[in-house]
Amino acid sequence: MSCGEPLTIANGKLKFTGTSYNDTAHYTCDKGYSLNTDSPVKRCTAKKRWDGLPARCSKFSFSFTKLQV
């Protein structure tokens, strides 16, 4: 039983232990990016698919609002 290779991630890294039942895939993002997903670790399920939402790295964006007192 195989889930196939997990999806790669732009602006990040993927390390996985294998593609069989209960194997895991670990996602991290490059500096300046944050991970948008339910969990950075995905597991190969008995349904032959990776659990959770797809991982995505988004660029940090900071905005400052001037407070008026």
C-alpha positions as CSV (number, residue, x, y, z in Angstrom):
1,M,0.0,0.0,0.0
2,S,1.5,3.4,-1.0
3,C,0.4,7.0,-0.8
4,G,2.8,8.0,-3.5
5,E,5.3,10.8,-2.9
6,P,3.9,13.7,-0.9
7,L,3.5,17.0,-2.7
8,T,6.6,19.3,-2.8
9,I,6.3,22.7,-1.4
10,A,7.4,26.0,-2.9
11,N,9.7,28.2,-0.7
12,G,10.1,25.3,1.7
13,K,11.5,21.8,2.3
14,L,10.0,18.4,2.5
15,K,11.5,15.4,4.3
16,F,9.6,12.1,4.3
17,T,10.2,8.6,5.8
18,G,8.6,6.7,3.0
19,T,5.3,6.4,1.1
20,S,3.8,3.4,2.9
21,Y,1.1,3.2,5.5
22,N,1.9,5.3,8.6
23,D,5.0,6.9,7.1
24,T,5.3,10.6,7.7
25,A,6.2,13.7,5.7
26,H,7.6,16.8,7.5
27,Y,7.2,20.3,6.0
28,T,9.2,23.4,6.8
29,C,9.4,26.8,5.2
30,D,12.4,28.9,4.2
31,K,13.4,32.0,6.2
32,G,10.8,34.8,5.6
33,Y,8.0,32.4,5.0
34,S,5.4,30.8,7.3
35,L,3.7,27.4,7.0
36,N,-0.1,27.5,6.2
37,T,-1.6,24.1,7.0
38,D,-3.4,22.2,9.7
39,S,-0.1,20.4,10.7
40,P,3.5,20.4,9.5
41,V,3.5,16.6,9.7
42,K,1.4,14.5,7.3
43,R,0.8,10.8,7.7
44,C,0.1,8.2,5.0
45,T,-3.3,6.7,5.8
46,A,-4.9,3.3,5.2
47,K,-6.9,5.1,2.4
48,K,-3.6,5.4,0.5
49,R,-3.5,9.2,0.8
50,W,-1.7,11.8,2.9
51,D,-3.8,13.2,5.7
52,G,-4.7,16.8,6.4
53,L,-4.7,19.9,4.3
54,P,-2.0,20.6,1.7
55,A,1.0,22.5,3.1
56,R,1.8,25.9,1.7
57,C,4.5,28.5,2.5
58,S,3.5,32.1,2.4
59,K,5.7,35.1,2.6
60,F,5.6,37.1,5.8
61,S,4.0,40.4,5.4
62,F,4.1,43.0,8.1
63,S,2.0,46.1,8.2
64,F,2.1,48.7,10.8
65,T,-0.9,50.8,11.7
66,K,-0.4,54.2,13.3
67,L,-2.5,54.5,16.4
68,Q,-4.1,57.8,17.0
69,V,-4.4,58.8,20.7
